[in-house]
Amino acid sequence: MLVSPSIVAIAVFVYGMLGWNFRLAMTDKHDEVSEGSFVGLENFTGIWDQQRWSLSVNHAIVFTVVFVGGALALGWLLAFLMEKGLRGEGTLRAIYLFPMAISFVATGVVWRWLMNSGIGERAVGLNRLFEVVGLESLQWQWFRDQDWGMAAMAIPAIWQMSGYVMALFLAGFRGVPDDLREAARVDGCTEWQVYRHVVLPLLRPVTLSALIILGHISLKAFDLIVAVSGKQIITDVPAVFMWVAVFDSHDPAKGATIAAYIVIAVSIFVIPYLVWSLRKERRS
Amino acid sequence: MTATAVRTRGAHERAARRVQWTRGVRLVVLLAFVLIFLTPVYVLLVTSFKPLTEADPSRAWALPETWTFEPWRVAWEKLAPGIWNSVLLTVPGALISAALGSMNGYVLSKWRFPGADIVFTLFLFGMFIPYQGVMIPLVQLLVNLNEITGLNGVFYGGIPGLVLAHVVYGIPICTLIFRNYYVTIPDEVIEAARVDGATMLRTYRSIMLPLSGPAFAVVIIWQFTALWNDFLFAVFLTGPQSWPTTVMLNNIAGAQTVPYSQQMAAALLASVPTMIVYVLLGRFFMRGLMAGSLKG
């Protein structure tokens, strides 16, 4: 059978290793040499006593809300504006989408410069731009801000992903049959009512897809944060914390625990979605 | 009669004017976003051609007074080993992924065995898992493979190990793209071959493969981009000898001593291959993106 090597590979590398990771997370193997014995869920509960962990969870939540909300809103807006067709649409789309083709590490370089926290004389990046146009009051610490740093961190992610959301929504808009809109217009609906009652309900599946994709990208965000600010605690998220636990603290059990939490968070999003898509496909 | 005609014409003109006006507004907003989207590119380009003497913050947004290739030359020197490693990683990685995806997609779409749907869904979950969840066991396995085979620095700390990881975790998306493509090929074609006594493998070779060009393009481009841009696997699985472009770039950019001009030139250099692919073959790239959303 042609698929059997792949089935074995997925069974071992995805499911076997997820299981292995969960088992490791339930041991006290807190250094690289010890065998580690079973301690149940001790690591899972104990980690909440660490300030750095709760901080990184908070950061991930702020990042996710701003990133998912921002990318959805911007992607939808762009698609809405382009929906009826424009000359040069292909070029516009290519421009909005090009960040998707570049690594977060490369874009992180320029965003770290743009979001440099220096102000006044030492300001570069956007803070300097604000000064040039006379809006000094807008200067702030960006990702170094105590409270809203993670919201700033979401800006490059929005820049990178909203073109993708636009493409999804554009396909969704175009999938609404013209006669359906025409019928509503004949019935005396205004353009807004057509949009509200005909187009919007048909966009729901697309919105859900976009939400799931953005959500799971956001929960495992790693590259961008490392590229923009490194391992600083001020922008710590679980994925970065896990990296630190493995490479700097040399604590496999702790790394595995954090990894397990990331898996659980993503699964809450993704499993219902997969079940839903499978059912939908069976029906059609 | 005439009055009504005039009135309708007036209404039409008003409506036409409104359409024109909203079209103008839409265009202005869209162009404003083009400017915003391209701002980082402007910064990257402008800064990468600046000599060190113009590094002062006051000139941050200005064009260089004298243009220099020096930052690009230095960045290339520092980044070249990583770029070479990335080539050694992406070319075999993308090709093997495409071959596997094609075979899987064929079987899952045309030779539905019992439980094929479940297998497919279990594959799909593999597409969404956060790779952090398998990373520690994966590292351990590759270390063990090094020891068992006696090939130090091949699996863990080497390009082959990284290729292995990318190929395995790329199976779901590659299978999905091929499956969705093969579903569009009529079953009758396969049936006819089966009636003529062709085996599963023969049908694949003589009927499916010749039709698979576009799907191969999509998958190879998708995997090439994903592998070239990957940082997570690379940072966990490779060592100084096998660091690909992204890790090297992060090391260059993370060092406080490297001037911005060199950092930005390095970031641009690291993005050139995927940008070329995007500009020339964006159509296929888009299809891969859409497949990733499960929309087919």
Interface residues (C-beta under 8 A of the other chain):
Chain A: M1 L2 V3 P5 S6 I7 A9 I10 F13 V14 Y15 G16 M17 L18 W20 N21 L24 L78 L81 M82 L86 L92 A94 I95 Y96 L97 F98 P99 M100 A101 I102 S103 F104 V105 A106 T107 G108 V109 V110 W111 R112 W113 L114 G118 E121 R122 A123 V124 G125 R128 L129 V132 W159 G163 Y164 A167 L168 A171 V206 S209 A210 I213 H216 L219 K220 F222 D223 V226 A227 G230 A239 M242 W243 V246 P252 G255 A256 I258 A259 A260 I262 V263 V266 V270 I271 L274 V275 S277 L278 R282
Chain B: R23 R26 L27 V29 L30 F33 V34 I36 F37 L38 T39 P40 V43 L44 T47 P57 S58 A60 W61 L100 M103 N104 Y106 V107 L108 D117 V119 T121 L122 F123 L124 F125 G126 F128 I129 P130 Y131 Q132 G133 V134 M135 I136 P137 L138 L141 V168 Y169 I171 P172 T175 M200 L201 Y204 T225 W228 N229 D230 F231 L232 V235 F236 T246 L249 N250 A253 G254 Y260 Q263 M264 A266 A267 L268 A270 S271 T274 M275 V277 Y278 V279 G282 F285 M286 L289 M290 G292 S293 L294 K295
